Amino acid sequence: MNKTARFLSIAAVAAFASFGAQADEADASQFATQFETNRTRAEVQTEAAAVAATRSIEPLGSRVVTYKSTADRAAVRAEAAEAVRTGKISAGEAGSL
């Protein structure tokens, strides 16, 4: 019991001392950044609009490159059928391993 009381009293003194060590304003105002500006709101908005006009919000690489094919559909089908017959490509769901 004596050790417990001593431990609790030391803990209480340590907690009280830690609260007393806070020598600051309650709102932490020493960390607030102070700005002094001579620009108007309109000037800042104009500059922001100019920057926004030159930047794209489209993700890089999101455009798909399209090609115009000159091949005929029937010719492509005939070439594919010939490749299957000669064994150059596999047919069906299970190909040759």
C-alpha positions in Angstrom: 0.0 0.0 0.0 2.9 2.3 0.8 4.5 1.7 -2.6 1.3 2.4 -4.4 0.7 5.7 -2.5 4.2 6.8 -3.2 3.9 5.8 -6.9 0.6 7.7 -7.3 2.0 10.8 -5.5 5.0 10.9 -7.8 2.8 10.5 -10.9 0.6 13.3 -9.7 3.5 15.6 -9.1 4.9 14.8 -12.5 1.6 15.4 -14.2 1.2 18.8 -12.4 4.8 19.8 -13.3 4.2 18.9 -17.0 1.1 21.2 -17.1 3.1 24.0 -15.5 5.8 23.7 -18.1 3.5 24.8 -20.9 4.5 28.5 -21.2 2.4 29.3 -24.3 -0.9 30.9 -25.3 -3.8 28.5 -25.4 -4.3 29.0 -29.2 -0.6 28.4 -30.1 -0.4 31.9 -31.7 3.4 31.9 -31.8 3.1 29.4 -34.7 0.7 31.5 -36.7 2.2 32.9 -39.9 1.9 36.6 -40.4 1.5 37.9 -44.0 1.8 41.5 -45.1 0.7 42.0 -48.6 0.1 44.9 -50.9 -1.7 43.0 -53.6 -5.4 43.2 -54.1 -7.8 40.2 -54.3 -8.5 41.0 -58.0 -4.7 40.9 -58.8 -4.3 37.5 -57.2 -7.4 36.1 -58.9 -6.2 37.4 -62.3 -2.8 35.7 -61.8 -4.5 32.4 -60.7 -6.8 32.5 -63.8 -3.7 33.0 -66.1 -1.9 30.0 -64.6 -5.0 27.8 -64.8 -5.4 28.7 -68.5 -2.0 27.4 -69.3 -2.3 24.1 -67.4 -4.2 21.0 -68.4 -6.2 19.0 -65.8 -6.1 16.0 -68.1 -3.9 13.2 -66.8 -0.7 12.6 -68.7 -1.0 9.7 -71.1 -4.8 9.6 -71.0 -5.3 10.3 -74.7 -5.7 7.3 -77.0 -3.8 7.3 -80.3 -6.1 6.4 -83.2 -5.0 5.0 -86.5 -6.9 4.9 -89.7 -6.6 1.4 -91.2 -6.3 0.8 -94.9 -6.9 -3.0 -94.7 -10.0 -4.6 -95.9 -12.1 -6.7 -93.4 -12.3 -9.6 -95.7 -8.6 -9.6 -96.4 -7.8 -9.6 -92.7 -10.2 -12.5 -92.1 -8.7 -14.5 -94.9 -5.1 -13.9 -93.6 -6.2 -15.1 -90.1 -7.9 -18.2 -91.5 -4.7 -19.0 -93.5 -2.6 -18.5 -90.3 -4.8 -21.0 -88.4 -4.6 -23.6 -91.2 -0.8 -23.3 -91.5 -0.4 -23.5 -87.7 1.1 -20.0 -87.3 -1.5 -19.1 -84.7 -3.6 -21.3 -82.4 -7.3 -21.7 -82.7 -9.8 -22.1 -79.9 -9.5 -21.3 -76.2 -6.6 -23.7 -75.4 -3.6 -22.9 -77.5 -0.6 -25.1 -78.0 2.0 -24.7 -75.3 
